[in-house]
């Protein structure tokens, strides 16, 4: 039995190590769905603390202003605590991007 798309998204995000990020588009490309749908799924993450949705950023390396667990400032803080550096509100996608 195949897992539903929500669980597939959560499983992929769980693979992203501390100090790394992926984009909504990275996950969407693997699953064949729209990146906005990935964002919507993560906005309803029921596994806070287990699925590190703060490690998912947009294609420009920016955090989500509407991050479900405290807003963009909270997402940025979580990433900085893992060693991710920001320059002008963006991360360096070459340095921090995780490849599945």
NORFEN-V666220 format. One record per backbone hydrogen bond with DSSP energy under -1.0 kcal/mol. CO is the residue of the C=O (numbers start at 1). NH is the residue of the N-H. If there is no record, write none. Layout:
BEGIN
CO_NH / CO_NH
END
This chain:
BEGIN
4_8 / 5_9 / 6_10 / 7_11 / 8_12 / 9_13 / 10_14 / 12_15 / 13_16 / 17_20 / 21_98 / 22_57 / 23_27 / 24_28 / 25_29 / 26_30 / 27_31 / 28_32 / 28_33 / 34_38 / 35_39 / 36_40 / 37_41 / 38_42 / 39_43 / 41_44 / 42_45 / 47_50 / 47_51 / 51_53 / 52_55 / 53_56 / 55_22 / 57_24 / 58_61 / 61_91 / 62_58 / 64_67 / 67_71 / 71_75 / 72_76 / 73_77 / 74_78 / 75_79 / 76_80 / 77_81 / 79_84 / 80_83 / 90_87 / 92_96 / 93_97 / 96_21
END
